[in-house]
Amino acid sequence: MNRELNEEELQDLYAWIDKIPLSRPKRHITRDFSDGVMAAEVVKHFIPKIVDLHNYVPANSTQQKISNWNLLNRKVFSKLNFVVQEETVRRIVLNTAGVIEPVLNALRDKIERKLEHTTDNILICNDLQYYDHKNQDKLQTEIHQNEAKLLAQLAGDDTKKEEKNKLKAGKPQQTAQFYPNMDPALRLILQEKEKDVMALKETVEILQMKVSRLEHLVHLKDMRIEDLLRHLETYKGKGNAH
């Protein structure tokens, strides 16, 4: 976390920060993040369930800034297997240049790992869309159809009417709750199908996140190419002048 970032890594980090909607304009990253509030907002943007923003007070005093960072370490960063050391916190709150960037870069890595390994079905991220709705609807329809067929085979007339009403009224429950007397082998098949659906959802989440990451890198490369072309034109102009 104390490793100095090279120019390309810095530009990539700044591009990542610029895509996150924060409560204050981003003017000078060293001062912007010194009180810890915007660091809390970064985590809130990607993993909202673990951050309560009202706990972090915008501050100019060193004491309140340190308090915010200590609270982040205890309440938020600990859930990401991440910690900002006391000496680093002190340098951040004193607006020491070049300190916050490695911290944010390490925090980004922890957030991405958390997103890749999470078991939650829904993670809200304003600038990313984690689900392929068309495939999801197709899979859910297939599950519902299979459940209906199995229920029709195993249930009596009264039970079939009752379960059809449930299907019309809303989303079916999980197999074990929906039909507790179902044959264990059939229940196991449906449960495995449900697990496959969850796994596919998580795969879509991960792929969408990686696509966004690649888009960041492509944008960065484009900026570098444009900058080099401008320098090349400048050198050509100087050469023609001589």
N, C-alpha and C positions, 0 to 999 in steps of 0.2 A: 504493500500500500504506500510505502514511502518512495517507491521507484519513480524517478522522474520520467514523464511521458515525452516521447518524441513529437515532432511537429504533426505528423500524420495522425497519431493517436489523439493529440489535442483537438485537431480539427474534427475528427470523428466524434469525440466526446461533446464538443460544442454543438455539433449538428444534432446529436441525440437530445441534449438539453433544450435546444431551440424548438423541438417538436412537442415538448411537454407544456401544457397550459399552466402557468404559475400565477400566483396572485399579484406578483409585482413585476414590473418590466425588468428584463435582464440587461443590465448596463455594464457592471463590472463584477465578474464572477467571484472574485475574492471577497468583496464587500457584500454581494447579494446573498451569499450562503453563510456568512459569518455567524448569524444568530441561530442557525439550524432549522428555521421555519421552512425554507424552501427545500431543504433536504427531506424534511417530513412530507412535503407536498409531492416530491418526486416518488417516494415510496407509495404514498396514497394513490397516486395516479395509476400505478400498476397493480398494487395489492391493497385495495381500499379497506379490507376487513381488519388489518392489523394496525391502522393508524387513526387516532382521534386528533384531528388538527386543532381543536380548541384547547388542547393541552400545551400548545407551543405558542409563546407570546413573542411577537416582533419586538426586538429590543436593541438599544444602543449600549446599555451597560454591560460590562464584561461579566458580572455576576449572573445576570439573567441569561446571557448567551450560553455560558457554561452550563447553567441549569437545564436549558433546552437540549443541549447535546448529551448531557448525562441521562436525561429522560429518554432520548432517542436510543441510547445504548441499552437501557434497561427494558424498555417497553417494545421497541420496534426492531432494532438491529439484532438483538439476541434471537429473534425468531428467524433471522436470515443467516445465523451462524456468522455474525459480523460484529466487529467492535472497533471503535475509533479510540486509540490510546489517549491517555490524559495529556501527555505532552503535545500530541497532534491537535487535540481540542484547543489547548491553550494557544497554539500558533494560529489556528483558524480564527478564533475570536479576536485575535490581535491583528487580523487582516494581513497575515504574512503571505507574500506572493508565492505562488507555486505549490502551496500546501493542499488547497481544497481539490485541485484537479485529480491527483492520484486517489484521494478518498472517494470522489464521485465515480471514478472509473472502476474502483474495486466494488463500490456499492452497485453499480450497474451489473457487474458480473454476478453478484449474489442474487440480485433480482431476477436475472435471466435463468439462473439455476433453479431458483424457487419456482418460477413459472413452468419450467420444463418438467419438474418432478411433482408438481402439485396433484392432489387427488380430487380437488374441487371440480365440480361439473361446470360452474360458471365463474369466470374471472372477468370483471369489467375493466376494459381499457378503452379510453375514448378514441384513440387514433388507430386502433387495431380492431379487426373483426375476426374473432376466433373460430366462428362456426360456418361451415358450408351448409346453409339451411336446406338446400335442395336435397343433398344426400341424407341429411338428418331426417327430413320428413319421409323420404323413401324408406329408410330403415325402420322408423317408428311405425309406418303403415304396414310393413311386412310383419313386424312383431305382433301388431294388433290382429292381423288376419290369422296368423298361426295360433294365437291364443283363442280366437273365436272358434276355429275349427276343432281344437282340442276340447274346448268346453262343450261343443255340440255333441262330440262323440262320447264324452264321459258323464255328462249331466243328464238328469231326467227332464221332462217337459217343463216342470215348474222352475227348476234351476236354470234351464236354458233361457226362459223368459226373463228371469231376474238378472242374469248376467248380460243379456242383450240390452236391457235397460241401463245397466251400469256403463256399458260401452257407449251408448248414445249420450249419457249424461256427462261424461268427461273422460279424462285420461285413465286407463286401467292402472291398478296398483301393481306392485311387484308380484311375481307369480306366487310366492309362498303365502302372501297375504290375500291375494285375489281369490285363490281356490285352494284352501288348506288340505282338502281331501284328494287332491290330484295325485295320480300315480307318481312315486318318487322319481322314476326314470324320466318321465315327461317333464316333471318340475325341473329336474337337473338340466335338461335340454334347453328349456326356456331361460333358466338362470345363466347358462353359458352364453346364450344369444344376447342377453342383456349386458353381460360383461364385454362381449365383442363390440357392442354399440358404444359403450363407455370408452373402450380403448380407441375406437375410431375417432370419437370426439376429441380425446386428448391428443391424438396424432394430428388432427386438423389444427388444434391450438398451437402445437409446437411448430408446424410447418408455416402457419401464418406469421408467427413471431420471427422465424428465420427469414422469411421473405422480406419482412419489414427491415430486418437487419441488413440484408443484402442491398435493399434499396438505399439505405443510408450510405453504404460503402460506394455504390455506383454514383450517388450524388456527390460524394466527396471527390471521387476520381474525376468527375466532370469539372468540378471547380478547379482542381489541380491542372487539368489540361488547358482550361481557359486561361489560367494564370501564366502557364508556360508559353502559350501562344502570344499573349500580350507582351511578355518579355522578349520573345523572338522578334516580334514586329518592331519593338523599341530598338533592339540591336541592329536590325536591318536598316532602320532609319538613320541610326548613327553611322553605319558603314557607308550608306549612300552619300551622306553629308561630307564624308572625307573623300 
